[in-house]
C-alpha cells in the first residue's frame, strides 16, 4: 500500500517567541520551565527547550518512566557526577535510574521524550544509565556534499535517531523531498546574523511523515548547525 504524500503541513516557528510554561513532571521538584516545541497526538510532550535555573537540583537518584534525550544548548548540567556542557548530549532509556541532576550556573537544553515523563525515587543510580556524547567528537559523515552529519544516538530496533548537522556556506537548495517518519529540526548556530523573520538560531521546524517540503531554496551564505531527530528509520526521497 502506497501512502499518499501531503503538502503544506510543515511547521516553522521561532521558539524565542513561545511562552515559557512550568515544566513539572511527577517526581521532580518545581522550578523548571519549558517552551514546548511539539506534542504527541495524546498531548504528551515530545520536544521542548527546557530552562534549568541556577542552583536547581532534582534530589536523589530517579528512574525515568520514558526514554529521554537532551542536548545542552548553553550552560551546564551535572548528572550523577558527569558534567554536561554546551554541545554535549545524553540519552536515558525508559526505566533507567539516573543519578542526581543539578545545575550550579543554570542551563538551557533541548529535551526529547518518547511519551509522558515522570520520575520515581530509587536507592541508587545505574552507572551506565547516562552516557555523555560530545557532538564535536563524533565522526562526521558527508553523504550530501556540504552537509556533515554526526549521529549522536540511534535506536537499534526502530532506527529512530538524533543527529547534529553542519551545513556549509554555499550549500545549494536541494529541492523538494519527503521522509517516511516525523522529522524535527532545531537551528543551533549561524555564522551570520539572520535578518528579521528569517530562520536562524532558536527556530524549530517540524516536517510530518510523508509531507513534501523543501523546494526552491537559495544557497546558504553562512555555516549553520542543526539538531535533527526522527521517530523511525529516516529515508531521503526526492521529487
C-alpha positions in Angstrom: 0.0 0.0 0.0 1.4 3.4 -1.0 0.9 6.3 1.4 -0.3 9.5 -0.2 2.0 12.4 0.0 0.9 15.6 1.7 1.8 19.2 1.2 1.9 22.5 3.2 1.9 20.8 6.6 5.4 21.6 7.8 5.6 23.9 10.8 8.3 26.5 11.3 8.4 28.6 14.4 10.8 30.9 16.3 11.0 29.2 19.7 12.1 32.5 21.3 8.6 33.8 20.8 6.9 30.9 22.6 5.8 31.5 26.1 7.6 29.8 29.0 5.4 27.3 30.8 6.1 25.4 34.1 7.7 22.0 33.5 6.8 19.8 36.4 6.9 16.1 35.6 5.9 13.9 38.6 8.8 13.2 40.9 10.8 16.3 40.1 10.8 19.5 42.2 9.4 22.7 40.9 11.5 25.4 39.2 11.9 24.2 35.7 10.2 25.8 32.7 9.8 24.9 29.1 9.0 26.3 25.7 7.0 23.5 24.0 8.2 22.7 20.5 5.9 19.7 19.8 3.4 17.5 21.5 2.4 14.0 20.5 -1.2 13.1 19.5 -2.0 12.1 23.0 -1.0 15.5 24.3 2.2 14.4 26.0 5.4 16.5 25.4 7.6 15.3 22.6 10.2 18.1 22.5 10.9 21.4 24.2 13.5 23.9 25.1 14.0 23.4 28.9 15.3 26.1 31.1 17.1 24.9 34.3 17.7 27.8 36.7 21.0 28.2 38.6 21.0 26.2 41.7 18.2 23.8 40.7 18.6 20.2 41.9 16.5 17.1 41.4 17.3 15.4 44.7 18.4 11.8 44.9 18.5 9.2 42.1 15.4 8.8 40.0 14.1 6.3 37.5 12.7 7.7 34.2 9.3 6.5 33.0 10.1 7.1 29.4 13.2 7.4 27.2 14.7 10.8 27.4 17.3 12.6 25.2 18.8 16.0 25.8 21.2 18.3 24.0 22.8 21.1 26.0 22.4 24.5 24.2 24.1 26.6 26.9 25.2 26.4 30.5 26.0 23.1 32.2 24.3 20.2 34.0 25.7 17.6 36.3 24.1 14.2 36.3 25.4 11.7 38.8 28.8 13.3 38.8 29.1 13.6 35.0 29.4 17.1 33.6 27.4 18.0 30.5 28.3 21.3 28.9 27.2 23.1 25.8 27.5 20.9 22.8 27.0 17.6 24.7 24.2 15.1 24.5 22.8 12.3 26.6 20.2 9.5 26.3 18.4 7.8 29.2 16.5 4.6 28.4 13.0 4.1 29.8 13.2 2.6 33.3 16.8 3.5 33.8 17.9 5.0 37.1 19.9 8.3 36.7 21.9 10.0 39.3 21.1 13.3 41.0 20.7 16.2 38.5 21.7 19.7 39.3 23.0 22.9 37.7 25.2 25.3 39.6 25.0 28.2 37.0 21.9 27.2 35.0 21.4 25.7 31.6 19.1 25.6 28.6 18.6 22.2 26.9 16.6 20.6 24.1 14.7 17.7 25.7 13.2 14.9 23.5 10.8 12.4 25.1 9.1 9.2 23.9 5.9 10.0 25.9 4.7 11.5 29.2 7.7 11.7 31.6 7.8 11.1 35.3 10.5 10.1 37.8 10.4 7.6 40.6 12.6 7.6 43.6 15.2 4.9 43.7 18.0 4.0 46.1 20.9 4.0 43.7 21.6 5.1 40.1 22.6 2.7 37.3 26.1 3.7 36.5 25.7 3.2 32.7 22.2 4.8 32.6 23.5 8.1 31.2 26.4 8.4 28.8 27.8 11.7 27.6 28.3 12.3 23.9 30.1 15.4 22.7 28.8 16.3 19.2 32.2 17.7 18.0 33.9 14.4 18.9 31.5 12.2 16.8 33.0 11.3 13.3 31.2 13.2 10.5 29.6 11.6 7.5 29.2 13.7 4.3 26.7 11.7 2.1 25.5 15.0 0.7 28.2 17.4 -0.4 28.2 20.4 2.1 26.3 18.6 4.8 28.2 16.9 7.6 26.1 14.5 9.7 27.1 13.3 13.2 24.8 10.6 14.6 24.5 11.2 18.4 22.1 8.3 19.1 20.3 5.6 17.2 17.7 3.1 18.3 18.8 -0.4 17.1 15.2 -1.6 16.9 13.2 1.2 15.3 16.0 3.1 13.5 15.0 6.3 15.2 18.0 8.7 15.5 19.2 12.1 16.6 21.8 13.9 14.5 24.0 17.0 14.7 24.3 18.6 11.2 26.7 21.2 9.9 25.6 23.0 6.7 28.5 24.7 4.9 28.3 28.1 3.3 27.3 28.0 -0.3 25.1 24.9 0.0 22.6 24.9 -2.8 18.9 24.4 -2.4 18.5 20.6 -2.5 14.9 20.5 -3.9 11.7 19.1 -2.7 11.8 15.9 -0.5 9.9 13.8 1.9 10.5 11.2 4.6 8.5 8.2 5.9 9.0 9.4 9.5 8.4 12.5 11.5 11.4 14.9 11.4 12.1 17.7 13.9 14.9 20.2 13.4 16.2 22.9 15.8 18.5 25.6 14.5 21.6 25.8 16.8 24.1 28.3 15.3 24.7 30.5 12.3 27.9 32.3 11.4 25.8 35.2 10.0 23.1 37.2 11.7 19.8 36.4 10.0 17.5 39.2 9.2 14.2 39.8 10.9 11.8 36.9 10.5 14.5 34.8 8.8 15.0 31.4 10.3 18.1 31.3 12.5 19.3 30.1 15.9 16.4 29.1 18.1 14.0 28.4 15.2 12.2 25.0 15.1 11.0 23.0 12.0 8.6 20.1 12.1 8.2 18.0 8.9 5.5 15.4 9.5 5.9 12.0 7.8 5.1 11.9 4.1 4.9 15.7 3.9 6.7 17.2 0.9 9.0 20.1 2.0 12.0 22.0 0.7 11.5 23.0 -2.8 13.1 26.2 -4.1 15.7 27.4 -1.6 18.5 29.8 -2.2 22.1 28.7 -1.5 23.2 29.2 2.1 25.5 32.2 2.7 26.9 31.1 6.1 27.7 28.0 8.0 24.9 26.6 10.1 24.5 23.8 12.7 21.2 22.0 13.4 20.0 19.3 15.7 17.7 16.9 13.9 15.7 13.9 15.3 13.3 11.3 13.9 10.9 8.8 15.4 11.8 6.0 13.0 14.2 5.0 10.2 14.8 8.1 8.1 14.9 7.9 4.4 15.5 10.7 1.9 13.1 10.7 -1.0 13.4 13.5 -3.6 10.7 14.6 -6.1 
